[in-house]
Amino acid sequence: MFASIVPRYDTINTLMTLGLDRRWRRQTVAMAEPAGGIALDIATGTGELARELDRAGARLTIGMDFCIEMVGAAQRKFAAIDACGNLRLGVGDAMALPFAGETFDCIVNGFMLRNVADLGATFAELYRVLKPGGRLACLDLTPPRGPMRRAFSLYIASAVPLLGIVVGRKYAAYRYLFQSLSIHPDAERVAAMMREAGFAEASFRIAGFGTVAIHLGRKAARVA
Ligand SMILES: C[S@@+](CC[C@H](N)C(=O)[O-])C[C@H]1O[C@@H](n2cnc3c(N)ncnc32)[C@H](O)[C@@H]1O
């Protein structure tokens, strides 16, 4: 499904979020504090968050996704911009990462949480590869509450798939967005799952008029 949406992925993302995704990505990366560290963007897709980590001063950034076509799109993008060679890409699964424990200073992901087969196991795996004191920042849609609930449900159930047909010529992949969100846990529950996976601290901020959550998890620092 992800391979099928590669060609128009960035365009539809910008249209669907009215361009707000750029701001949310910047906020997510700022929360992960990547400057000077080794950073992972897991489920990198076309590499937008990885680019943002690089811009924010990560010493080395790895973008990884299990969809080879997405990684190919990111590769083409990076070939044009990665003057210093600090950006790397790889194919791999968020639930079984090909890295030793305690490799990364920070990890980010965008619009991944709703898509993994087992969210608890994914948090445990991300926790494993983070160094003590490391940060995990996750950007994704969240089931909205209050007055936005009806309007957003209507938007995501009808306008988004329509956009998918008109711009991307794909209906099922954008209809899936609605289905995945309808079974996604709310922001409090996601934070609780991060703590269950071992994170010493887990908090979140809400953006996009209540429709987006950015979670931050922190692994406890090693006690000297
Ligand atoms: C909606 S896209 C988001 C792409 C990008 N992170 C962004 O912010 O635009 C979701 C991505 O998650 C990837 N993905 C889903 N499950 C994954 C997993 N278990 N391991 C690695 N990548 C995964 C998909 O291949 C897809 O590229």
The ligand as an SDF file (V2000), in Angstrom:
LIG
                    3D

 27 29  0  0  0  0  0  0  0  0999 V2000
    2.2940    7.6610    6.4290 C   0  0  0  0  0  0  0  0  0  0  0  0
    3.9310    7.2120    6.0010 S   0  0  0  0  0  0  0  0  0  0  0  0
    4.8920    8.4130    6.8800 C   0  0  0  0  0  0  0  0  0  0  0  0
    6.1980    8.7140    6.2240 C   0  0  0  0  0  0  0  0  0  0  0  0
    7.0600    9.7710    6.8930 C   0  0  0  0  0  0  0  0  0  0  0  0
    7.4950    9.3480    8.2100 N   0  0  0  0  0  0  0  0  0  0  0  0
    6.3880   11.1020    7.0030 C   0  0  0  0  0  0  0  0  0  0  0  0
    6.4490   11.7180    8.0660 O   0  0  0  0  0  0  0  0  0  0  0  0
    5.8370   11.5760    6.0060 O   0  0  0  0  0  0  0  0  0  0  0  0
    4.1420    5.7950    6.9850 C   0  0  0  0  0  0  0  0  0  0  0  0
    5.4570    5.0940    6.7010 C   0  0  0  0  0  0  0  0  0  0  0  0
    5.6450    4.1090    7.6940 O   0  0  0  0  0  0  0  0  0  0  0  0
    6.3060    3.0340    7.0970 C   0  0  0  0  0  0  0  0  0  0  0  0
    6.1450    1.8830    7.9940 N   0  0  0  0  0  0  0  0  0  0  0  0
    4.9990    1.3620    8.4650 C   0  0  0  0  0  0  0  0  0  0  0  0
    5.2440    0.3300    9.2890 N   0  0  0  0  0  0  0  0  0  0  0  0
    6.5970    0.2230    9.3640 C   0  0  0  0  0  0  0  0  0  0  0  0
    7.4800   -0.6720   10.0520 C   0  0  0  0  0  0  0  0  0  0  0  0
    7.0010   -1.6410   10.8450 N   0  0  0  0  0  0  0  0  0  0  0  0
    8.8050   -0.4930    9.9020 N   0  0  0  0  0  0  0  0  0  0  0  0
    9.3040    0.4680    9.0990 C   0  0  0  0  0  0  0  0  0  0  0  0
    8.5180    1.3330    8.4010 N   0  0  0  0  0  0  0  0  0  0  0  0
    7.1770    1.2100    8.5390 C   0  0  0  0  0  0  0  0  0  0  0  0
    5.6370    2.9040    5.7390 C   0  0  0  0  0  0  0  0  0  0  0  0
    6.3740    2.1560    4.8180 O   0  0  0  0  0  0  0  0  0  0  0  0
    5.5120    4.3710    5.3530 C   0  0  0  0  0  0  0  0  0  0  0  0
    6.6270    4.8220    4.6160 O   0  0  0  0  0  0  0  0  0  0  0  0
  1  2  1  0
  2  3  1  0
  2 10  1  0
  3  4  1  0
  4  5  1  0
  5  6  1  0
  5  7  1  0
  7  8  2  0
  7  9  1  0
 10 11  1  0
 11 12  1  0
 11 26  1  0
 12 13  1  0
 13 14  1  0
 13 24  1  0
 14 15  1  0
 14 23  1  0
 15 16  2  0
 16 17  1  0
 17 18  1  0
 17 23  2  0
 18 19  1  0
 18 20  2  0
 20 21  1  0
 21 22  2  0
 22 23  1  0
 24 25  1  0
 24 26  1  0
 26 27  1  0
M  CHG  2   2   1   9  -1
M  END
$$$$
